[in-house]
Amino acid sequence: MGIVNIDEELHDQLRKASVVGCRSINAQAAFWIRIGMLAEMNPTVPFNELVARELRAAGVVPQSIRAA
């Protein structure tokens, strides 16, 4: 594991996003890096599909949504 230097503005955005995603700052950074790599390797695949593929690969089973 190493250290990655990022500017203060990006770190601030990372900190804010980590709260929304209920992740640590490091986990949020890892998520952004992973999705960014997948997006570069699959430029025609939308973000939602990249995330859905990762969730399926992790064994997450979608639940049906009930209308209120």
MDAnalysis code that builds the backbone (N, CA, C; Angstrom):
import MDAnalysis as mda
import numpy as np

u = mda.Universe.empty(204, n_residues=68, atom_resindex=np.repeat(np.arange(68), 3), trajectory=True)
u.add_TopologyAttr("name", ["N", "CA", "C"] * 68)
u.add_TopologyAttr("resid", np.arange(1, 69))
u.add_TopologyAttr("resname", ["MET", "GLY", "ILE", "VAL", "ASN", "ILE", "ASP", "GLU", "GLU", "LEU", "HIS", "ASP", "GLN", "LEU", "ARG", "LYS", "ALA", "SER", "VAL", "VAL", "GLY", "CYS", "ARG", "SER", "ILE", "ASN", "ALA", "GLN", "ALA", "ALA", "PHE", "TRP", "ILE", "ARG", "ILE", "GLY", "MET", "LEU", "ALA", "GLU", "MET", "ASN", "PRO", "THR", "VAL", "PRO", "PHE", "ASN", "GLU", "LEU", "VAL", "ALA", "ARG", "GLU", "LEU", "ARG", "ALA", "ALA", "GLY", "VAL", "VAL", "PRO", "GLN", "SER", "ILE", "ARG", "ALA", "ALA"])
u.atoms.positions = np.array([
    [0.856, -1.164, 0.000],
    [0.000, 0.000, 0.000],
    [0.907, 1.233, 0.000],
    [0.497, 2.245, -0.727],
    [1.291, 3.453, -0.794],
    [0.465, 4.680, -0.479],
    [1.105, 5.807, -0.609],
    [0.456, 7.085, -0.368],
    [0.214, 7.763, -1.704],
    [-0.976, 8.316, -1.863],
    [-1.333, 9.044, -3.075],
    [-1.526, 10.506, -2.689],
    [-0.830, 11.390, -3.369],
    [-0.980, 12.821, -3.109],
    [-2.066, 13.390, -4.010],
    [-3.065, 14.022, -3.404],
    [-4.117, 14.694, -4.155],
    [-4.248, 16.105, -3.607],
    [-4.790, 16.988, -4.425],
    [-4.916, 18.377, -3.966],
    [-6.038, 18.505, -2.937],
    [-6.019, 19.605, -2.215],
    [-6.970, 19.823, -1.127],
    [-8.426, 19.828, -1.591],
    [-8.684, 20.427, -2.750],
    [-10.061, 20.491, -3.253],
    [-10.606, 19.096, -3.528],
    [-9.815, 18.248, -4.167],
    [-10.252, 16.876, -4.439],
    [-10.437, 16.117, -3.133],
    [-9.542, 16.312, -2.174],
    [-9.666, 15.644, -0.878],
    [-10.951, 16.074, -0.180],
    [-11.288, 17.351, -0.269],
    [-12.519, 17.846, 0.333],
    [-13.739, 17.190, -0.310],
    [-13.742, 17.068, -1.635],
    [-14.846, 16.407, -2.338],
    [-14.914, 14.926, -1.959],
    [-13.768, 14.314, -1.823],
    [-13.675, 12.907, -1.428],
    [-14.265, 12.711, -0.028],
    [-13.921, 13.592, 0.886],
    [-14.443, 13.524, 2.256],
    [-15.965, 13.653, 2.258],
    [-16.496, 14.611, 1.500],
    [-17.949, 14.811, 1.437],
    [-18.648, 13.596, 0.823],
    [-18.091, 13.073, -0.259],
    [-18.695, 11.907, -0.925],
    [-18.660, 10.677, -0.027],
    [-17.624, 10.559, 0.788],
    [-17.523, 9.391, 1.667],
    [-18.647, 9.375, 2.695],
    [-19.097, 10.543, 3.137],
    [-20.206, 10.625, 4.086],
    [-21.490, 10.151, 3.418],
    [-21.731, 10.620, 2.206],
    [-22.948, 10.244, 1.477],
    [-22.966, 8.741, 1.200],
    [-21.816, 8.190, 0.805],
    [-21.738, 6.765, 0.485],
    [-21.523, 5.869, 1.685],
    [-21.490, 6.450, 2.898],
    [-21.252, 5.682, 4.127],
    [-19.978, 4.846, 4.013],
    [-18.935, 5.473, 3.469],
    [-17.640, 4.818, 3.314],
    [-16.585, 5.643, 4.038],
    [-15.475, 4.989, 4.353],
    [-14.330, 5.747, 4.836],
    [-13.776, 6.551, 3.651],
    [-12.938, 7.520, 3.951],
    [-12.329, 8.298, 2.869],
    [-11.516, 7.379, 1.963],
    [-10.765, 6.449, 2.544],
    [-9.980, 5.517, 1.732],
    [-10.872, 4.614, 0.876],
    [-11.967, 4.144, 1.446],
    [-12.881, 3.286, 0.684],
    [-13.530, 4.066, -0.456],
    [-13.851, 5.340, -0.216],
    [-14.434, 6.168, -1.272],
    [-13.431, 6.367, -2.400],
    [-12.188, 6.640, -2.040],
    [-11.144, 6.814, -3.050],
    [-10.968, 5.526, -3.854],
    [-10.962, 4.386, -3.172],
    [-10.825, 3.103, -3.865],
    [-11.995, 2.866, -4.813],
    [-13.206, 3.237, -4.384],
    [-14.388, 3.094, -5.237],
    [-14.239, 3.944, -6.498],
    [-13.872, 5.220, -6.314],
    [-13.705, 6.103, -7.470],
    [-12.620, 5.580, -8.404],
    [-11.533, 5.086, -7.854],
    [-10.446, 4.557, -8.686],
    [-10.926, 3.337, -9.462],
    [-11.592, 2.423, -8.774],
    [-12.073, 1.200, -9.443],
    [-13.067, 1.519, -10.553],
    [-14.051, 2.359, -10.260],
    [-15.051, 2.712, -11.268],
    [-14.393, 3.474, -12.413],
    [-13.452, 4.352, -12.093],
    [-12.733, 5.080, -13.140],
    [-11.962, 4.153, -14.059],
    [-11.298, 3.156, -13.493],
    [-10.575, 2.176, -14.307],
    [-11.535, 1.393, -15.188],
    [-12.650, 0.960, -14.606],
    [-13.644, 0.217, -15.381],
    [-14.220, 1.080, -16.500],
    [-14.456, 2.363, -16.210],
    [-14.995, 3.271, -17.231],
    [-14.001, 3.458, -18.368],
    [-12.725, 3.559, -18.051],
    [-11.719, 3.703, -19.109],
    [-11.609, 2.433, -19.953],
    [-11.742, 1.284, -19.321],
    [-11.640, 0.019, -20.051],
    [-12.924, -0.337, -20.803],
    [-14.043, 0.280, -20.422],
    [-15.355, 0.012, -21.026],
    [-16.054, 1.338, -21.313],
    [-15.537, 2.126, -22.249],
    [-16.042, 3.492, -22.440],
    [-17.495, 3.601, -22.898],
    [-18.065, 2.526, -23.410],
    [-19.455, 2.598, -23.876],
    [-20.462, 2.136, -22.827],
    [-19.971, 1.672, -21.672],
    [-20.864, 1.158, -20.624],
    [-21.203, 2.289, -19.653],
    [-22.494, 2.544, -19.432],
    [-22.896, 3.604, -18.498],
    [-22.476, 3.299, -17.057],
    [-22.320, 4.352, -16.272],
    [-21.936, 4.231, -14.867],
    [-22.821, 3.241, -14.115],
    [-24.140, 3.369, -14.253],
    [-25.061, 2.491, -13.516],
    [-24.832, 1.028, -13.852],
    [-24.512, 0.741, -15.099],
    [-24.249, -0.642, -15.492],
    [-22.931, -1.138, -14.901],
    [-21.921, -0.274, -14.864],
    [-20.646, -0.665, -14.240],
    [-20.868, -1.040, -12.773],
    [-21.626, -0.218, -12.061],
    [-21.898, -0.492, -10.652],
    [-22.729, -1.766, -10.506],
    [-23.727, -1.932, -11.368],
    [-24.563, -3.140, -11.311],
    [-23.732, -4.393, -11.548],
    [-22.810, -4.347, -12.500],
    [-21.930, -5.496, -12.761],
    [-21.077, -5.824, -11.540],
    [-20.534, -4.793, -10.913],
    [-19.708, -5.004, -9.727],
    [-20.528, -5.595, -8.589],
    [-21.754, -5.119, -8.404],
    [-22.624, -5.660, -7.366],
    [-22.950, -7.126, -7.633],
    [-23.280, -7.451, -8.886],
    [-23.562, -8.854, -9.232],
    [-22.328, -9.725, -9.005],
    [-21.161, -9.232, -9.385],
    [-19.919, -9.988, -9.200],
    [-19.637, -10.237, -7.713],
    [-20.097, -9.326, -6.864],
    [-19.907, -9.475, -5.415],
    [-20.989, -10.348, -4.781],
    [-21.958, -10.789, -5.585],
    [-23.008, -11.661, -5.073],
    [-24.207, -10.950, -4.505],
    [-24.341, -9.653, -4.777],
    [-25.498, -8.903, -4.298],
    [-26.708, -9.263, -5.142],
    [-27.800, -9.640, -4.486],
    [-29.040, -10.007, -5.176],
    [-30.007, -8.838, -5.063],
    [-30.467, -8.298, -6.208],
    [-31.385, -7.149, -6.142],
    [-32.720, -7.548, -5.536],
    [-33.284, -6.633, -4.774],
    [-34.613, -6.823, -4.182],
    [-35.613, -6.039, -5.006],
    [-36.833, -6.537, -5.105],
    [-37.865, -5.789, -5.822],
    [-38.278, -4.591, -4.982],
    [-38.652, -3.529, -5.665],
    [-39.070, -2.298, -4.992],
    [-40.590, -2.246, -5.008],
    [-41.168, -2.003, -3.827],
    [-42.615, -1.908, -3.726],
    [-43.040, -0.455, -3.763],
    [-44.109, -0.185, -4.481],
    [-44.649, 1.177, -4.535],
    [-45.306, 1.524, -3.208],
    [-45.205, 2.788, -2.835],
    [-45.784, 3.214, -1.556],
    [-47.264, 3.453, -1.685],
])
